[in-house]
Amino acid sequence: MEVSAKITIFALRKARNENFGIMIKRNVKAMKNPFLMYGYEGPEYFCDRLQETELITSALLSGRNITLIAPRRMGKTGLIKNVFHRLHSQYADAVCIYFDIFSTNSAYEFTQLFGARVIEEALTRSEHFLQEAATLFRSCKPAVSTNGMTGELTVRLDFAHTQTEQSLDEVFGYLKQNGRHFFIAIDEFQQITAYREKGFEALLRSYMQFLPNVHFVFSGSIRHLISDMFLSAKRPFYQSTQLVNLGPIGLSAYQDFASGFFGSSGGRLEREVFEWIYNRYEGHTWYVQAVLNRLYERYMSVTQTEQARRVILEIVNENTPYYEHLRRLITDKQAALLKAVAREGKVKAPTGSAFLSKYRLGAASSVSGMLTALTDKELLYADEAGYSVYDRFLGEWLAWQD
């Protein structure tokens, strides 16, 4: 792999020896509430993931692309941005681009979003880019505007649907000829399998495999779809990346992180209470953060699980109208199955006779079809440990229903 003088494996190893992994001193006054629900505000508000950050950074700098797999709200986006923060802070030549394609429905929309993010980054780095764009992008014309409130540049690409492939070719051509080292994260990458255009997956692969200066992180939350894309010999991206399965943050590291913020504010968080929260949600990052966020807002010190129960009840009650709406979108039998899984927490054998008879769910063949439907709707999540309700707070609400 050719790299610039500043982006080298030697530099990465040097960073390890300088103990980069130690979290910098927290400045809790910078944020009213340090338990972030969304976004990334720097490493002091980012818990642990030292090994994952090291692994992904090292792989990218060694020329290996990454596939990052985890359920929604486990912390994929935060981890990616933590890796990018590390690259930006140590390597001046690193160009890091993140975009989420969950809302896209076609190759045209993908190309619009992808091209806009690349051009936004280019504009911040080259005062002559707009003049260059006329020759670089012939089919897609960048329309640039400025946000009056923030001053940030916003780019929109204008091109005809019939020119999608040509426009995509121009975007990739720009990346290749630019010469800088690009690190591009495409979140919810499995979404391209739902595009109406046939062959788009193969088209992307044909471009991406010939970009020695561009390295990718493909992240996804629908395990069977994203895994099949990279593990099936019949698919274009077969064995083209290093797979990283993201699990929960370790209990001890998370407890130290959370207690540190309460302690820095003159209070405390009892270990027993934190463990109760962590175990209740199996360490699922967003849900643990949601409870900690409310506790930090409400109490100086958290010494009893009853305090955590109260904020959980508050969160679930706030979302009840949304949960009632979801309930109306599924059949009564599907709702009965979903409620049964919620009450069990985790179901290893949902078509087994013991589970079926306990909740009077009917025939195994019928339940099997409902499992597929509820998983496709992302109401259930399946992994090696079994089935669980995807939204943990929805699971709480269901379990409380008569």
FENVEN-V274575 format. One record per backbone hydrogen bond with DSSP energy under -0.5 kcal/mol. CO is the residue of the C=O (numbers start at 0). NH is the residue of the N-H. If there is no record, write none. Layout:
co=CO nh=NH
co=CO nh=NH
//
This chain:
co=5 nh=7
co=7 nh=11
co=8 nh=12
co=9 nh=13
co=10 nh=14
co=11 nh=15
co=12 nh=16
co=13 nh=17
co=14 nh=19
co=15 nh=18
co=18 nh=21
co=26 nh=29
co=27 nh=30
co=33 nh=35
co=41 nh=44
co=42 nh=45
co=44 nh=46
co=45 nh=47
co=48 nh=52
co=49 nh=53
co=50 nh=54
co=51 nh=55
co=52 nh=56
co=53 nh=57
co=54 nh=58
co=55 nh=59
co=56 nh=60
co=57 nh=61
co=58 nh=63
co=59 nh=62
co=64 nh=241
co=65 nh=67
co=65 nh=217
co=66 nh=68
co=66 nh=243
co=67 nh=219
co=68 nh=245
co=70 nh=73
co=72 nh=285
co=74 nh=78
co=75 nh=79
co=76 nh=80
co=77 nh=81
co=78 nh=82
co=79 nh=83
co=80 nh=84
co=81 nh=85
co=82 nh=86
co=83 nh=87
co=84 nh=88
co=85 nh=89
co=86 nh=90
co=89 nh=91
co=90 nh=93
co=92 nh=180
co=93 nh=95
co=94 nh=182
co=96 nh=184
co=98 nh=186
co=100 nh=103
co=104 nh=195
co=105 nh=109
co=106 nh=110
co=107 nh=111
co=108 nh=112
co=109 nh=113
co=110 nh=114
co=111 nh=115
co=112 nh=116
co=113 nh=117
co=114 nh=118
co=115 nh=119
co=116 nh=120
co=117 nh=121
co=118 nh=122
co=119 nh=123
co=121 nh=124
co=121 nh=125
co=125 nh=128
co=127 nh=131
co=128 nh=132
co=129 nh=133
co=131 nh=134
co=131 nh=135
co=132 nh=136
co=135 nh=137
co=138 nh=140
co=139 nh=141
co=140 nh=157
co=141 nh=143
co=142 nh=155
co=144 nh=153
co=146 nh=150
co=151 nh=146
co=153 nh=144
co=155 nh=142
co=155 nh=157
co=156 nh=158
co=157 nh=140
co=159 nh=162
co=160 nh=163
co=162 nh=166
co=163 nh=167
co=164 nh=168
co=165 nh=169
co=166 nh=170
co=167 nh=171
co=168 nh=172
co=169 nh=173
co=170 nh=174
co=171 nh=175
co=172 nh=176
co=173 nh=177
co=174 nh=178
co=179 nh=181
co=180 nh=94
co=181 nh=214
co=182 nh=96
co=182 nh=184
co=183 nh=185
co=183 nh=216
co=184 nh=98
co=184 nh=186
co=185 nh=188
co=185 nh=218
co=186 nh=100
co=187 nh=190
co=188 nh=191
co=189 nh=192
co=190 nh=193
co=191 nh=194
co=196 nh=199
co=198 nh=202
co=199 nh=203
co=200 nh=204
co=201 nh=205
co=202 nh=206
co=203 nh=206
co=203 nh=207
co=204 nh=208
co=206 nh=209
co=207 nh=210
co=210 nh=213
co=212 nh=181
co=214 nh=183
co=215 nh=65
co=216 nh=185
co=216 nh=218
co=217 nh=67
co=218 nh=188
co=219 nh=69
co=220 nh=222
co=221 nh=224
co=221 nh=225
co=222 nh=226
co=223 nh=227
co=224 nh=228
co=225 nh=229
co=226 nh=229
co=226 nh=230
co=227 nh=231
co=229 nh=238
co=231 nh=234
co=234 nh=237
co=236 nh=239
co=240 nh=242
co=241 nh=66
co=243 nh=68
co=243 nh=245
co=244 nh=246
co=249 nh=253
co=250 nh=254
co=251 nh=255
co=252 nh=256
co=253 nh=257
co=254 nh=258
co=255 nh=259
co=256 nh=260
co=257 nh=261
co=258 nh=262
co=259 nh=263
co=260 nh=264
co=261 nh=264
co=261 nh=266
co=262 nh=265
co=267 nh=301
co=269 nh=273
co=270 nh=274
co=271 nh=275
co=272 nh=276
co=273 nh=277
co=274 nh=278
co=275 nh=279
co=276 nh=280
co=277 nh=282
co=278 nh=281
co=280 nh=283
co=282 nh=248
co=282 nh=284
co=283 nh=286
co=283 nh=287
co=284 nh=288
co=285 nh=289
co=286 nh=290
co=287 nh=291
co=288 nh=292
co=289 nh=293
co=290 nh=294
co=291 nh=295
co=292 nh=296
co=293 nh=297
co=294 nh=298
co=300 nh=302
co=301 nh=269
co=303 nh=306
co=303 nh=307
co=304 nh=308
co=305 nh=309
co=306 nh=310
co=307 nh=311
co=308 nh=312
co=309 nh=313
co=310 nh=314
co=311 nh=315
co=312 nh=316
co=313 nh=317
co=314 nh=318
co=315 nh=319
co=316 nh=319
co=318 nh=322
co=319 nh=323
co=320 nh=324
co=321 nh=325
co=322 nh=326
co=323 nh=327
co=324 nh=328
co=325 nh=328
co=326 nh=329
co=330 nh=334
co=331 nh=335
co=332 nh=336
co=333 nh=337
co=334 nh=338
co=335 nh=339
co=336 nh=340
co=337 nh=341
co=338 nh=342
co=339 nh=343
co=340 nh=344
co=343 nh=345
co=345 nh=347
co=346 nh=386
co=348 nh=351
co=351 nh=355
co=352 nh=356
co=353 nh=357
co=354 nh=358
co=355 nh=359
co=355 nh=360
co=362 nh=366
co=363 nh=367
co=364 nh=368
co=365 nh=369
co=366 nh=370
co=367 nh=371
co=368 nh=372
co=369 nh=373
co=370 nh=374
co=371 nh=375
co=372 nh=376
co=373 nh=378
co=373 nh=379
co=374 nh=377
co=378 nh=389
co=380 nh=387
co=382 nh=385
co=385 nh=382
co=386 nh=346
co=387 nh=380
co=389 nh=391
co=390 nh=394
co=391 nh=395
co=392 nh=396
co=393 nh=397
co=394 nh=398
co=395 nh=399
co=396 nh=400
co=397 nh=400
//
